[in-house]
């Protein structure tokens, strides 16, 4: 069996280049790959990053650290209000923000990982978030065309991973991690524990190993 | 009940039917479980990926991996299920959530809801609110009749950015219940002690009156 490369967080994060688009899992800090984020903060010079994440961490925590370093060019997510420093950075023009309804954000990532070129959703039709977007009426209901989201690299977190890269998520720490794992050219999975292949019940694998390129153990 | 928020939650609890799947927003909607009638049971959905939210945990039972959409610790009941965010919103948009109960800044005479952004305030992003008001089968708005400034929240047209058009099915305030038969705002219930005159004073939107027998 060919196992996935098991790397240190520093090795794994060395792949991140300036100007890239990076997806980061988690709902706030819950289920966020905090060891990988710390390595990106402390051991990488990559800048002008586009961060695709539901939130931009909290002040000085998670992605909030990267924000303080001024290395985020643009954020794509659904709710940045939870980090007042991100709000200030957007209002003063230091970073650009693209904000989507949360379900549209999740579905755009799913579409990106599933080879779908876009989708029409009724969510957001007739609101500020639909401005500039193509729209059409389907069965009498206004819909908005949304494009898929993809990234160069996805950083995800799972409670358990096996040596092949199959992932098992715990409780609500699952959130955006499974869809993000599918939607990047390279997926780096941080795992709480690395288990022997065969230990995770096949029915309980939420991310099959095909989506995972390398594994990093949580610090 | 003197606390307007508790009065609203108590009345809103009676909008939920046994066995329904409900998504409860932050604030007043979160008070509703305490007012469900004995034996009434609903399944609480939280959009970050759990169907079957249980009570808040004791301090020594908090699990960092188990939170609601407000990122507050919760528990999961027997029979609960976890799913990813795309599946959670597919559940919402696909009409599988029976009721969304949420607060609002304004509701218009046509049922437009504004509940995510106040011009000039630091709000960046709508979170799951738009998906919920569009996707849930019934949308129950729980809000005080007026803002802290005294401005009525039931208005002719929303002046704040809207979350969705024609989305509200029921509006519950501390004095009254409104519904939208034929899409038009209609007062359907006055609580004991509340008067039509009082409700007219605190409501900017024009409304019809069709009181249901209590």
Boltz contact constraints between the chains, C-beta under 6 A:
constraints:
  - contact:
      token1: [A, 27]
      token2: [B, 48]
      max_distance: 6.0
  - contact:
      token1: [A, 28]
      token2: [B, 71]
      max_distance: 6.0
  - contact:
      token1: [A, 30]
      token2: [B, 67]
      max_distance: 6.0
  - contact:
      token1: [A, 78]
      token2: [B, 125]
      max_distance: 6.0
  - contact:
      token1: [A, 78]
      token2: [B, 127]
      max_distance: 6.0
  - contact:
      token1: [A, 79]
      token2: [B, 125]
      max_distance: 6.0
  - contact:
      token1: [A, 79]
      token2: [B, 127]
      max_distance: 6.0
  - contact:
      token1: [A, 80]
      token2: [B, 124]
      max_distance: 6.0
  - contact:
      token1: [A, 80]
      token2: [B, 125]
      max_distance: 6.0
  - contact:
      token1: [A, 81]
      token2: [B, 123]
      max_distance: 6.0
  - contact:
      token1: [A, 81]
      token2: [B, 124]
      max_distance: 6.0
  - contact:
      token1: [A, 87]
      token2: [B, 122]
      max_distance: 6.0
  - contact:
      token1: [A, 87]
      token2: [B, 124]
      max_distance: 6.0
  - contact:
      token1: [A, 90]
      token2: [B, 124]
      max_distance: 6.0
  - contact:
      token1: [A, 99]
      token2: [B, 125]
      max_distance: 6.0
  - contact:
      token1: [A, 101]
      token2: [B, 126]
      max_distance: 6.0
  - contact:
      token1: [A, 101]
      token2: [B, 130]
      max_distance: 6.0
  - contact:
      token1: [A, 101]
      token2: [B, 131]
      max_distance: 6.0
  - contact:
      token1: [A, 102]
      token2: [B, 127]
      max_distance: 6.0
  - contact:
      token1: [A, 102]
      token2: [B, 128]
      max_distance: 6.0
  - contact:
      token1: [A, 103]
      token2: [B, 89]
      max_distance: 6.0
  - contact:
      token1: [A, 103]
      token2: [B, 93]
      max_distance: 6.0
  - contact:
      token1: [A, 103]
      token2: [B, 131]
      max_distance: 6.0
  - contact:
      token1: [A, 106]
      token2: [B, 85]
      max_distance: 6.0
  - contact:
      token1: [A, 106]
      token2: [B, 86]
      max_distance: 6.0
  - contact:
      token1: [A, 106]
      token2: [B, 89]
      max_distance: 6.0
  - contact:
      token1: [A, 107]
      token2: [B, 86]
      max_distance: 6.0
  - contact:
      token1: [A, 110]
      token2: [B, 86]
      max_distance: 6.0
  - contact:
      token1: [A, 122]
      token2: [B, 134]
      max_distance: 6.0
  - contact:
      token1: [A, 123]
      token2: [B, 130]
      max_distance: 6.0
  - contact:
      token1: [A, 123]
      token2: [B, 131]
      max_distance: 6.0
  - contact:
      token1: [A, 123]
      token2: [B, 134]
      max_distance: 6.0
  - contact:
      token1: [A, 124]
      token2: [B, 130]
      max_distance: 6.0
  - contact:
      token1: [A, 126]
      token2: [B, 165]
      max_distance: 6.0
  - contact:
      token1: [A, 127]
      token2: [B, 162]
      max_distance: 6.0
  - contact:
      token1: [A, 128]
      token2: [B, 161]
      max_distance: 6.0
  - contact:
      token1: [A, 170]
      token2: [B, 65]
      max_distance: 6.0
  - contact:
      token1: [A, 171]
      token2: [B, 65]
      max_distance: 6.0
  - contact:
      token1: [A, 171]
      token2: [B, 66]
      max_distance: 6.0
  - contact:
      token1: [A, 171]
      token2: [B, 82]
      max_distance: 6.0
  - contact:
      token1: [A, 172]
      token2: [B, 48]
      max_distance: 6.0
  - contact:
      token1: [A, 172]
      token2: [B, 49]
      max_distance: 6.0
  - contact:
      token1: [A, 172]
      token2: [B, 50]
      max_distance: 6.0
  - contact:
      token1: [A, 172]
      token2: [B, 66]
      max_distance: 6.0
  - contact:
      token1: [A, 172]
      token2: [B, 67]
      max_distance: 6.0
  - contact:
      token1: [A, 173]
      token2: [B, 65]
      max_distance: 6.0
  - contact:
      token1: [A, 174]
      token2: [B, 49]
      max_distance: 6.0
  - contact:
      token1: [A, 174]
      token2: [B, 82]
      max_distance: 6.0
  - contact:
      token1: [A, 174]
      token2: [B, 84]
      max_distance: 6.0
  - contact:
      token1: [A, 175]
      token2: [B, 48]
      max_distance: 6.0
  - contact:
      token1: [A, 175]
      token2: [B, 49]
      max_distance: 6.0
  - contact:
      token1: [A, 175]
      token2: [B, 85]
      max_distance: 6.0
  - contact:
      token1: [A, 176]
      token2: [B, 85]
      max_distance: 6.0
  - contact:
      token1: [A, 178]
      token2: [B, 84]
      max_distance: 6.0
  - contact:
      token1: [A, 179]
      token2: [B, 84]
      max_distance: 6.0
  - contact:
      token1: [A, 179]
      token2: [B, 86]
      max_distance: 6.0
